[in-house]
Amino acid sequence: MSNHQGNEIAPVAPKPQDFKAPVFKDDKLVLYFHPYNFYSQKVLLVLYEKNIEFTPYMIDLCNGEQYSNWFLNLNPKGDVPVLQDGILTIPNSQHIINYVETKYRGESHPLLKPYNPNSFEAGKVTIFERELSRLPIGALSLGSFIHDDLKLVPKAPFIGPVRQALLKNNHKIVELLRSQLSESIVQSAALNQKLNLQLRRRELVSSRADFQRVLDAVLDLLLKVEKQMEKDNKDGWLIGDDFTLADVGFGILLQRLFQLGFENYYWAHGKLPRVERYFMRFRQRASYLKLIPNSNFEILKEMWSMTPTNYKVGATAGFLGMAMFAAFAHK
């Protein structure tokens, strides 16, 4: 029997300079994103809630496409998401959301923020968005991969080999940033800021005591919401009866916590019953069903796409078996 397959050399993963800019028609509304990036999910949910047609383009975060020359020309910070509306380019999830909320109005594009910016309700939405923005979501995700004492129950795709691959990828991104800094002059300030952020995040989550402060900050927000819902004595949305941008941010936070396996840590088994019921309502929205893969095959496909190329070769059969089991077991 030939031993060729066992000696097969894994293909080299692409480098940032290998990625080329996609070409779209000038009148297209294009979203550059990654489906499991927290801030991309916020924007996607808003686009779905407002019934906005757009062209999605997924950025290969694992192999550093966000640091390719073409993408840095769109956003020198190397962050997703980025929205391109003709010749106009809008980086930063909050700027994107404000842009589409202002541009797309009317019967077919429901408002997600009260029409009067000076109203009490609009003020509450703004305050909640500000509180949510202070949470270090990246550190929360990374730390959950490191500290096994939390005994989390992660869901696909953040399980098994993908979980380990994402943890290793954090080190890879630091090296990619350092490499790009040595080659780039124009974007050096933004890339250096990004590198420092990555290094601070790694340092923060490496300490269990420091990571506990991240967990406590999340708990403080959840407790605040639970108490407000108890005070209002009704199971609605955060700001009255209408679904708003506050619900977009809070719902996506709960979804991230759920996928990382934090539900038992934070709200399940009667700890925060109103937050738990809120999340169940959130998951029934049509926009949520569009956002999150709803079949085992789609989950498996996403897990496979997030796995680095050199991890796939030589471990294909074993990984597929584990991933298929995980996809079905964690539906």
CORJOSUL-V692417 format. One record per residue. N is the residue number from 1. PSI is psi in whole degrees, -180 to 180 (* if undefined). OMEGA is omega in radians with two decimals (* if undefined). Layout:
BEGIN
[[N	PSI	OMEGA] [N	PSI	OMEGA]]
END
This chain:
BEGIN
[[1	137	-3.10] [2	142	3.12] [3	19	-3.06] [4	-43	-3.08] [5	-38	-3.12] [6	-26	-3.14] [7	7	-3.09] [8	136	-3.12] [9	130	-3.13] [10	137	3.10] [11	149	-3.13] [12	132	3.12] [13	146	3.14] [14	152	3.06] [15	162	-3.12] [16	-39	-3.10] [17	-12	3.13] [18	-19	-3.10] [19	137	3.14] [20	150	-3.09] [21	133	3.04] [22	160	-3.13] [23	127	3.11] [24	161	3.05] [25	150	-3.05] [26	-26	-3.07] [27	7	-3.10] [28	142	2.96] [29	112	-3.00] [30	132	3.05] [31	119	3.03] [32	123	-2.93] [33	178	2.87] [34	135	-2.99] [35	-20	-3.14] [36	13	3.00] [37	128	-3.05] [38	-47	-3.06] [39	-31	3.02] [40	-40	3.14] [41	-37	3.09] [42	-46	-3.12] [43	-44	3.12] [44	-44	-3.13] [45	-40	3.11] [46	-44	3.14] [47	-40	3.12] [48	-42	3.13] [49	-36	-3.08] [50	4	3.10] [51	45	-3.11] [52	127	3.08] [53	135	-3.12] [54	164	3.09] [55	118	3.13] [56	141	3.03] [57	113	-3.07] [58	127	3.11] [59	134	-3.13] [60	87	-3.10] [61	-32	-3.08] [62	-32	-3.13] [63	12	2.96] [64	25	3.11] [65	-26	3.12] [66	-15	3.10] [67	13	3.05] [68	158	-3.11] [69	-42	-3.08] [70	-38	-3.11] [71	-36	3.10] [72	-25	3.03] [73	-29	3.06] [74	-46	-3.11] [75	101	-3.10] [76	-18	3.12] [77	-12	3.13] [78	33	-3.11] [79	148	2.89] [80	153	0.12] [81	166	3.00] [82	135	3.10] [83	133	3.09] [84	119	3.13] [85	91	-3.04] [86	-122	3.14] [87	-5	-3.10] [88	131	3.12] [89	127	-3.11] [90	108	3.01] [91	171	3.07] [92	122	-3.06] [93	-40	-3.11] [94	-38	3.08] [95	-39	3.11] [96	-47	-3.12] [97	-44	3.11] [98	-38	-3.12] [99	-51	-3.08] [100	-30	3.10] [101	-34	3.12] [102	-41	-3.05] [103	-41	-3.02] [104	102	3.14] [105	171	3.12] [106	-177	-3.03] [107	-38	-3.10] [108	-9	-3.13] [109	81	-3.06] [110	144	3.10] [111	143	3.09] [112	3	3.06] [113	138	-3.13] [114	139	-3.04] [115	-40	-3.13] [116	109	-3.10] [117	-16	-3.13] [118	4	-3.11] [119	162	3.12] [120	-41	-3.12] [121	-42	3.12] [122	-37	3.10] [123	-39	3.13] [124	-38	3.09] [125	-46	-3.13] [126	-44	-3.13] [127	-44	-3.12] [128	-41	3.11] [129	-38	3.13] [130	-42	3.12] [131	-41	-3.14] [132	-36	-3.09] [133	-19	-3.13] [134	-15	-3.11] [135	131	3.13] [136	83	-3.03] [137	-42	3.14] [138	-42	3.11] [139	-36	3.12] [140	-46	-3.12] [141	-49	-3.09] [142	-43	-3.13] [143	-31	3.14] [144	-24	3.11] [145	-19	-2.99] [146	-43	-2.94] [147	93	-3.08] [148	-19	-3.11] [149	-15	3.14] [150	-19	3.11] [151	54	-3.13] [152	163	3.09] [153	76	-3.05] [154	153	3.13] [155	162	3.06] [156	139	0.16] [157	4	-3.03] [158	54	-3.11] [159	164	2.99] [160	-137	-3.06] [161	-32	3.13] [162	-40	3.12] [163	-45	3.13] [164	-37	3.13] [165	-39	3.13] [166	-36	3.10] [167	-45	3.11] [168	-32	-3.10] [169	-27	3.10] [170	-40	3.08] [171	-38	3.13] [172	-41	-3.13] [173	-39	3.10] [174	-44	3.14] [175	-37	3.09] [176	-42	3.13] [177	-44	3.12] [178	-39	3.12] [179	-44	3.14] [180	-36	3.11] [181	-35	-3.14] [182	-19	-3.08] [183	-22	-3.03] [184	136	3.08] [185	-42	-3.05] [186	-46	-3.06] [187	17	-2.99] [188	-39	-3.11] [189	-46	-3.12] [190	-40	-3.13] [191	-37	3.11] [192	-39	3.07] [193	-41	3.12] [194	-42	3.12] [195	-45	3.13] [196	-37	3.10] [197	-43	3.13] [198	-43	-3.13] [199	-39	3.10] [200	-39	3.13] [201	-44	3.14] [202	-42	3.13] [203	-40	-3.12] [204	-48	-3.03] [205	-16	3.14] [206	-30	3.12] [207	124	3.13] [208	-37	3.14] [209	-42	3.12] [210	-39	3.13] [211	-31	3.10] [212	-34	3.11] [213	-35	3.05] [214	-47	3.13] [215	-40	-3.13] [216	-34	3.11] [217	-39	3.08] [218	-44	-3.14] [219	-40	3.12] [220	-43	3.14] [221	-43	3.13] [222	-41	3.12] [223	-38	3.13] [224	-43	3.12] [225	-44	3.13] [226	-45	-3.12] [227	-38	3.13] [228	-41	3.10] [229	-38	3.09] [230	-39	3.12] [231	-42	3.13] [232	-22	3.08] [233	42	3.05] [234	153	3.12] [235	87	3.10] [236	-144	3.07] [237	176	-2.98] [238	-39	-3.09] [239	79	3.10] [240	-151	-3.05] [241	-17	-3.06] [242	145	3.07] [243	124	-3.05] [244	-178	3.09] [245	-27	3.07] [246	-39	3.13] [247	-33	3.07] [248	-53	-3.10] [249	-44	-3.10] [250	-41	3.13] [251	-42	3.12] [252	-34	3.04] [253	-48	3.13] [254	-38	3.11] [255	-42	3.11] [256	-43	3.11] [257	-40	3.13] [258	-46	-3.12] [259	-33	3.08] [260	-14	3.07] [261	24	-3.06] [262	1	-3.01] [263	-38	3.11] [264	-31	3.14] [265	-36	-2.99] [266	-54	-2.92] [267	-19	-3.05] [268	167	3.08] [269	38	3.02] [270	6	-3.13] [271	-49	3.11] [272	78	-3.00] [273	-37	-3.12] [274	-37	3.06] [275	-40	3.12] [276	-44	3.12] [277	-37	3.09] [278	-47	-3.12] [279	-37	3.09] [280	-40	3.10] [281	-42	-3.13] [282	-41	-3.09] [283	-8	3.10] [284	-7	-3.12] [285	147	-3.13] [286	-36	-3.13] [287	-37	3.11] [288	-42	-3.11] [289	-28	3.05] [290	-34	-3.04] [291	-43	-3.01] [292	130	3.09] [293	131	-3.06] [294	14	3.07] [295	154	3.13] [296	-36	3.14] [297	-42	3.14] [298	-39	3.10] [299	-46	-3.14] [300	-42	-3.14] [301	-41	3.12] [302	-43	3.12] [303	-42	-3.13] [304	-41	-3.11] [305	-25	-3.11] [306	-7	-3.11] [307	127	-3.14] [308	147	-3.07] [309	-45	-3.07] [310	-12	3.07] [311	-28	-3.06] [312	-47	-3.02] [313	131	3.12] [314	-17	3.13] [315	16	-3.01] [316	-54	-3.04] [317	-47	-3.13] [318	-43	-3.13] [319	-44	-3.13] [320	-39	3.12] [321	-47	-3.14] [322	-41	-3.10] [323	-40	3.11] [324	-44	3.09] [325	-45	-3.10] [326	-41	-3.11] [327	-40	-3.12] [328	-36	-3.08] [329	-24	-3.05] [330	22	-3.13] [331	*	*]]
END
